[in-house]
Amino acid sequence: MTKFVVTPASRAQREAWTGGAIPDVERVRPGLWSIPVPIPVNPLRYVLVYALELPDGVAIVDAGWDTDEAYEALCAGLGVAGYAITDVKGVLVTHIHPDHYGLAGRVREASGAWIALHPADAGLLRERYDDEAIDGLVRRERALLERCGVPAATLDELAGASMMIRHMVTMARPDRLVEDGDDLGLPGWDLRAIWTPGHSPGHLCFVSPERRVLFSGDHVLAKITPMVAVHPQSPPNPLADYLDSLAAVGGLEVDEVLPAHEYRFLELAGRVDSVLAHHEERLAEIERVVAGHDGVTCWDTATRLTWSRPWETIPPFMRRSANNETLAHLVWLEAKGRVRRTPGEPDLWHP
């Protein structure tokens, strides 16, 4: 199959991505800025925060990790656009992963800005980021991994792998809950929310029909595909949710997609078709593994799949992600009657 390649909307931004650099702050169009905020020790390197000019300041889409380096980069980027952190009136959070939500609380403390989230993500905050509740989430993750057949020697390490980034979030309850179809009410902007669950239960995209742009968060990216995984806070079949919501944005009439990572691009419909085809190929590969190893665990299935690097070189946190993403595909296949599961400890999968 020929791989679809999108046209970058900013050549400089794409060159920075492919060259391993951080791109410059860019004026995307009148009243709209792209501000790269660094992500420490992460192959994604940065999150693209977008500043939308308002009559009395700016609203931002996403915020970055809660580190001093990220905060200083956000403040400096706003300065290039002619604003200070105190001019931020609102933070539209696409979803609650640390590189998008982590700095929102610190921005609110500095500016008094409101924070907006979808209710499905807002409901996960306490268990995910409250120090008194997070142990329960780790225990549930461990139980899930055990049923996946993760070797006992690595269970505890994988279950607690996300604790290394826990400190990069300032816990902040949202001031506004945004539902699918809501008008954000930003003066000068016809911005509408689109609920796009999959990568997270409450992931939001924001579309401006008048300006013909889509702020896609992690939902649609230029080259990579977002992780869609079964985990203790996910719905039962997150891949089904993702594929449905991916198709839902594919028909939007926009000229430019503004994602949270990599670089801005054109051809939304073509990219959506490409991602749908990628998942079809992945589902077929997993189905072949199950057919060739009747009674296989999710973990052993994951070790037999094609990844961007050899399985032995994948670090623990990413192995957990790979396992849980494999589980999401197995659950989707199970719902379609293409594989079946024998429940147990571990669960076994059959053609």
DAPESUL-V275014 format. One record per residue. RES is the residue in one small letter. SS is DSSP state (H for helix, E for strand, L for the rest). OMEGA is omega as a letter, one per 20 degrees, with the letter a starting at -180 (999 if undefined). Layout:
# DAPESUL-V275014
res=RES ss=SS omega=OMEGA
res=RES ss=SS omega=OMEGA
This chain:
# DAPESUL-V275014
res=m ss=L omega=r
res=t ss=L omega=a
res=k ss=L omega=r
res=f ss=L omega=r
res=v ss=L omega=a
res=v ss=L omega=r
res=t ss=L omega=r
res=p ss=E omega=r
res=a ss=L omega=r
res=s ss=L omega=r
res=r ss=H omega=a
res=a ss=H omega=r
res=q ss=H omega=r
res=r ss=H omega=r
res=e ss=H omega=r
res=a ss=H omega=r
res=w ss=H omega=a
res=t ss=H omega=a
res=g ss=L omega=r
res=g ss=L omega=a
res=a ss=L omega=r
res=i ss=L omega=a
res=p ss=L omega=r
res=d ss=L omega=r
res=v ss=L omega=a
res=e ss=E omega=r
res=r ss=E omega=a
res=v ss=E omega=r
res=r ss=E omega=a
res=p ss=L omega=r
res=g ss=L omega=a
res=l ss=E omega=a
res=w ss=E omega=r
res=s ss=E omega=a
res=i ss=E omega=r
res=p ss=E omega=r
res=v ss=E omega=a
res=p ss=E omega=r
res=i ss=L omega=a
res=p ss=L omega=r
res=v ss=L omega=a
res=n ss=L omega=a
res=p ss=L omega=r
res=l ss=L omega=r
res=r ss=L omega=a
res=y ss=E omega=r
res=v ss=E omega=r
res=l ss=E omega=r
res=v ss=E omega=a
res=y ss=E omega=r
res=a ss=E omega=a
res=l ss=E omega=a
res=e ss=E omega=r
res=l ss=E omega=r
res=p ss=L omega=a
res=d ss=L omega=a
res=g ss=E omega=r
res=v ss=E omega=r
res=a ss=E omega=r
res=i ss=E omega=r
res=v ss=E omega=a
res=d ss=L omega=a
res=a ss=L omega=a
res=g ss=L omega=r
res=w ss=L omega=r
res=d ss=L omega=r
res=t ss=L omega=r
res=d ss=H omega=a
res=e ss=H omega=a
res=a ss=H omega=a
res=y ss=H omega=r
res=e ss=H omega=r
res=a ss=H omega=r
res=l ss=H omega=r
res=c ss=H omega=a
res=a ss=H omega=r
res=g ss=H omega=r
res=l ss=H omega=r
res=g ss=H omega=r
res=v ss=H omega=r
res=a ss=L omega=r
res=g ss=L omega=a
res=y ss=L omega=r
res=a ss=L omega=r
res=i ss=H omega=r
res=t ss=H omega=r
res=d ss=H omega=a
res=v ss=E omega=a
res=k ss=E omega=a
res=g ss=E omega=r
res=v ss=E omega=r
res=l ss=E omega=a
res=v ss=L omega=r
res=t ss=L omega=r
res=h ss=L omega=a
res=i ss=L omega=r
res=h ss=L omega=a
res=p ss=H omega=a
res=d ss=H omega=r
res=h ss=H omega=a
res=y ss=H omega=a
res=g ss=L omega=a
res=l ss=L omega=a
res=a ss=H omega=a
res=g ss=H omega=r
res=r ss=H omega=r
res=v ss=H omega=r
res=r ss=H omega=r
res=e ss=H omega=a
res=a ss=H omega=a
res=s ss=H omega=a
res=g ss=L omega=a
res=a ss=L omega=r
res=w ss=E omega=r
res=i ss=E omega=a
res=a ss=E omega=r
res=l ss=E omega=r
res=h ss=L omega=a
res=p ss=H omega=a
res=a ss=H omega=r
res=d ss=H omega=r
res=a ss=H omega=a
res=g ss=L omega=a
res=l ss=L omega=a
res=l ss=H omega=a
res=r ss=H omega=a
res=e ss=H omega=a
res=r ss=H omega=a
res=y ss=H omega=r
res=d ss=L omega=a
res=d ss=L omega=a
res=e ss=L omega=a
res=a ss=L omega=a
res=i ss=H omega=r
res=d ss=H omega=r
res=g ss=H omega=r
res=l ss=H omega=r
res=v ss=H omega=r
res=r ss=H omega=r
res=r ss=H omega=r
res=e ss=H omega=r
res=r ss=H omega=r
res=a ss=H omega=r
res=l ss=H omega=a
res=l ss=H omega=r
res=e ss=H omega=r
res=r ss=H omega=r
res=c ss=L omega=r
res=g ss=L omega=r
res=v ss=L omega=a
res=p ss=L omega=a
res=a ss=H omega=a
res=a ss=H omega=a
res=t ss=H omega=a
res=l ss=H omega=a
res=d ss=H omega=a
res=e ss=H omega=a
res=l ss=H omega=a
res=a ss=H omega=a
res=g ss=L omega=a
res=a ss=H omega=a
res=s ss=H omega=a
res=m ss=H omega=a
res=m ss=H omega=r
res=i ss=H omega=a
res=r ss=H omega=a
res=h ss=H omega=a
res=m ss=H omega=r
res=v ss=L omega=r
res=t ss=L omega=a
res=m ss=L omega=a
res=a ss=L omega=r
res=r ss=L omega=r
res=p ss=L omega=r
res=d ss=L omega=a
res=r ss=E omega=r
res=l ss=E omega=a
res=v ss=L omega=a
res=e ss=L omega=r
res=d ss=L omega=r
res=g ss=L omega=a
res=d ss=L omega=r
res=d ss=E omega=a
res=l ss=L omega=r
res=g ss=L omega=r
res=l ss=L omega=a
res=p ss=L omega=a
res=g ss=L omega=a
res=w ss=L omega=r
res=d ss=L omega=a
res=l ss=E omega=a
res=r ss=E omega=a
res=a ss=E omega=r
res=i ss=E omega=r
res=w ss=E omega=a
res=t ss=L omega=a
res=p ss=L omega=r
res=g ss=L omega=r
res=h ss=L omega=r
res=s ss=L omega=a
res=p ss=L omega=a
res=g ss=L omega=a
res=h ss=L omega=r
res=l ss=E omega=r
res=c ss=E omega=r
res=f ss=E omega=a
res=v ss=E omega=r
res=s ss=E omega=r
res=p ss=L omega=a
res=e ss=L omega=a
res=r ss=L omega=r
res=r ss=L omega=r
res=v ss=E omega=r
res=l ss=E omega=r
res=f ss=E omega=a
res=s ss=E omega=a
res=g ss=E omega=r
res=d ss=L omega=a
res=h ss=L omega=r
res=v ss=L omega=a
res=l ss=L omega=a
res=a ss=L omega=a
res=k ss=L omega=a
res=i ss=L omega=r
res=t ss=L omega=a
res=p ss=L omega=r
res=m ss=L omega=r
res=v ss=L omega=a
res=a ss=L omega=r
res=v ss=L omega=r
res=h ss=L omega=a
res=p ss=L omega=a
res=q ss=L omega=a
res=s ss=L omega=r
res=p ss=L omega=a
res=p ss=L omega=a
res=n ss=L omega=a
res=p ss=H omega=r
res=l ss=H omega=r
res=a ss=H omega=r
res=d ss=H omega=a
res=y ss=H omega=a
res=l ss=H omega=r
res=d ss=H omega=a
res=s ss=H omega=r
res=l ss=H omega=r
res=a ss=H omega=a
res=a ss=H omega=r
res=v ss=H omega=a
res=g ss=H omega=a
res=g ss=L omega=r
res=l ss=L omega=r
res=e ss=L omega=r
res=v ss=L omega=r
res=d ss=L omega=a
res=e ss=E omega=r
res=v ss=E omega=a
res=l ss=E omega=a
res=p ss=E omega=a
res=a ss=L omega=a
res=h ss=L omega=r
res=e ss=L omega=a
res=y ss=L omega=r
res=r ss=L omega=a
res=f ss=E omega=r
res=l ss=L omega=r
res=e ss=L omega=r
res=l ss=H omega=a
res=a ss=H omega=r
res=g ss=H omega=r
res=r ss=H omega=r
res=v ss=H omega=r
res=d ss=H omega=a
res=s ss=H omega=r
res=v ss=H omega=r
res=l ss=H omega=r
res=a ss=H omega=r
res=h ss=H omega=a
res=h ss=H omega=r
res=e ss=H omega=r
res=e ss=H omega=a
res=r ss=H omega=r
res=l ss=H omega=r
res=a ss=H omega=r
res=e ss=H omega=r
res=i ss=H omega=r
res=e ss=H omega=r
res=r ss=H omega=r
res=v ss=H omega=r
res=v ss=H omega=r
res=a ss=H omega=a
res=g ss=H omega=a
res=h ss=L omega=a
res=d ss=L omega=a
res=g ss=L omega=a
res=v ss=E omega=r
res=t ss=L omega=r
res=c ss=H omega=a
res=w ss=H omega=a
res=d ss=H omega=r
res=t ss=H omega=a
res=a ss=H omega=a
res=t ss=H omega=a
res=r ss=L omega=a
res=l ss=L omega=r
res=t ss=L omega=r
res=w ss=L omega=a
res=s ss=L omega=r
res=r ss=L omega=r
res=p ss=L omega=a
res=w ss=H omega=a
res=e ss=H omega=a
res=t ss=H omega=a
res=i ss=L omega=a
res=p ss=L omega=a
res=p ss=H omega=a
res=f ss=H omega=a
res=m ss=H omega=r
res=r ss=H omega=r
res=r ss=H omega=r
res=s ss=H omega=r
res=a ss=H omega=r
res=n ss=H omega=a
res=n ss=H omega=r
res=e ss=H omega=r
res=t ss=H omega=r
res=l ss=H omega=r
res=a ss=H omega=r
res=h ss=H omega=r
res=l ss=H omega=r
res=v ss=H omega=r
res=w ss=H omega=r
res=l ss=H omega=r
res=e ss=H omega=a
res=a ss=H omega=r
res=k ss=L omega=a
res=g ss=L omega=a
res=r ss=L omega=r
res=v ss=L omega=r
res=r ss=E omega=a
res=r ss=E omega=r
res=t ss=E omega=a
res=p ss=L omega=r
res=g ss=L omega=r
res=e ss=L omega=j
res=p ss=L omega=r
res=d ss=L omega=r
res=l ss=E omega=a
res=w ss=E omega=a
res=h ss=E omega=r
res=p ss=L omega=999
